[in-house]
Amino acid sequence: MAAPAATAGPEQPRVVLSARGLRRDFAGFVAVNNVDLDIHHGKIHALIGPNGAGKTTVFNLLTKFLQPTAGTIELLGQDITNMPAAKVARMGLVRSFQISAIFPFLSVLDNVRVALQRPNGLAVQFWRPLSALDRLTPRAEELLAAVGLEDVRHKLAGDLSYGRKRVLEIATTLALDPKVLLLDEPMAGMGHEDVGMVSGIIRSVAGDRAVLMVEHNLAVVADLCDWITVLQRGEILAAGDYTSVSRDERVRTAYMGTEHE
Ligand SMILES: Nc1ncnc2c1ncn2[C@@H]1O[C@H](COP(=O)(O)OP(=O)(O)OP(=O)(O)O)[C@@H](O)[C@H]1O
């Protein structure tokens, strides 16, 4: 059978987020140095590396929670290097926080409805009565169906299993209709079955957006991610698909003696 043509066409995944020469110093300590990244629509990109490699700092730089010391960041073709975090979130670069981002005493449905009325993903308008959110119910139900939580929509979020809380948290992030979704250790603390469920959801939500994730579970990275960037001491050690990165001697050495799998 003929191999697919390698020429660029309309199907070629486009770069939606890119960084060039990203650097961040903390009082003379260089936490991130000369990092280049290209994140593509429809792809899942993993940022991995030993503890202290600079992964969280890169996330904070991309989302503009931290200002880079040097380098540039482009989102959807626009330079966002000096843009405030709220504006970047409104443009579609959204970071999924941990479980603490959900409201345990609200129902699953109300968690998503509240997320749908957030103007920029960073603030919740608590003064609005929940009844004012009724018009958001159809969209909230659609999102819950997309992540397989429709059957528990009237449960209190706090009563969900750990894995399903993570899924709800992803659904509240999807409410912001991100073009680029940043996931910070989505499998942290999860049992085996939950990892499978959350992997399936991440794969399906990546169909129509770009996903960048920090993940320590290398089995998940191997299974889920199209492209991997390995950081060590703030710099890119290697980049490529899982097969090439996992065969890289420098990567193997970097992981030796760490707690990673
Ligand atoms: N606000 C800060 N002030 C000073 N140093 C910092 C600050 N934030 C991070 N660092 C340092 O920068 C380096 C990179 O930290 P970062 O948290 O980005 O690594 P990481 O790869 O996310 O690590 P982990 O896997 O442990 O979460 C570490 O040495 C850390 O101590």
The ligand as an SDF file (V2000), in Angstrom:
LIG
                    3D

 31 33  0  0  0  0  0  0  0  0999 V2000
    9.3980   31.0750   42.6450 N   0  0  0  0  0  0  0  0  0  0  0  0
   10.5690   30.4410   42.6450 C   0  0  0  0  0  0  0  0  0  0  0  0
   11.6470   30.9790   43.2660 N   0  0  0  0  0  0  0  0  0  0  0  0
   12.8440   30.3530   43.2410 C   0  0  0  0  0  0  0  0  0  0  0  0
   13.0870   29.1880   42.6200 N   0  0  0  0  0  0  0  0  0  0  0  0
   12.0590   28.6010   41.9900 C   0  0  0  0  0  0  0  0  0  0  0  0
   10.7530   29.1900   41.9630 C   0  0  0  0  0  0  0  0  0  0  0  0
    9.9330   28.3780   41.2390 N   0  0  0  0  0  0  0  0  0  0  0  0
   10.6960   27.3290   40.8640 C   0  0  0  0  0  0  0  0  0  0  0  0
   11.9580   27.4730   41.3070 N   0  0  0  0  0  0  0  0  0  0  0  0
   13.0780   26.5260   41.0610 C   0  0  0  0  0  0  0  0  0  0  0  0
   13.1470   26.3000   39.6790 O   0  0  0  0  0  0  0  0  0  0  0  0
   13.4580   24.9240   39.4130 C   0  0  0  0  0  0  0  0  0  0  0  0
   12.3850   24.3300   38.5450 C   0  0  0  0  0  0  0  0  0  0  0  0
   11.2130   24.1760   39.3090 O   0  0  0  0  0  0  0  0  0  0  0  0
    9.8490   23.6180   38.6990 P   0  0  0  0  0  0  0  0  0  0  0  0
    8.8450   23.5960   39.8070 O   0  0  0  0  0  0  0  0  0  0  0  0
    9.5160   24.3560   37.4760 O   0  0  0  0  0  0  0  0  0  0  0  0
   10.2840   22.1270   38.3120 O   0  0  0  0  0  0  0  0  0  0  0  0
    9.3590   20.8790   37.9210 P   0  0  0  0  0  0  0  0  0  0  0  0
   10.0180   20.2320   36.7660 O   0  0  0  0  0  0  0  0  0  0  0  0
    7.9620   21.3110   37.7700 O   0  0  0  0  0  0  0  0  0  0  0  0
    9.5160   19.9530   39.1930 O   0  0  0  0  0  0  0  0  0  0  0  0
    8.4950   18.8740   39.8470 P   0  0  0  0  0  0  0  0  0  0  0  0
    8.4410   17.7090   38.9080 O   0  0  0  0  0  0  0  0  0  0  0  0
    9.1700   18.5390   41.1240 O   0  0  0  0  0  0  0  0  0  0  0  0
    7.1760   19.5710   40.0350 O   0  0  0  0  0  0  0  0  0  0  0  0
   13.5870   24.2400   40.7720 C   0  0  0  0  0  0  0  0  0  0  0  0
   14.9540   24.2010   41.1190 O   0  0  0  0  0  0  0  0  0  0  0  0
   12.8120   25.1580   41.6980 C   0  0  0  0  0  0  0  0  0  0  0  0
   13.3490   25.1080   43.0070 O   0  0  0  0  0  0  0  0  0  0  0  0
  1  2  1  0
  2  3  1  0
  2  7  2  0
  3  4  2  0
  4  5  1  0
  5  6  2  0
  6  7  1  0
  6 10  1  0
  7  8  1  0
  8  9  2  0
  9 10  1  0
 10 11  1  0
 11 12  1  0
 11 30  1  0
 12 13  1  0
 13 14  1  0
 13 28  1  0
 14 15  1  0
 15 16  1  0
 16 17  2  0
 16 18  1  0
 16 19  1  0
 19 20  1  0
 20 21  2  0
 20 22  1  0
 20 23  1  0
 23 24  1  0
 24 25  2  0
 24 26  1  0
 24 27  1  0
 28 29  1  0
 28 30  1  0
 30 31  1  0
M  END
$$$$
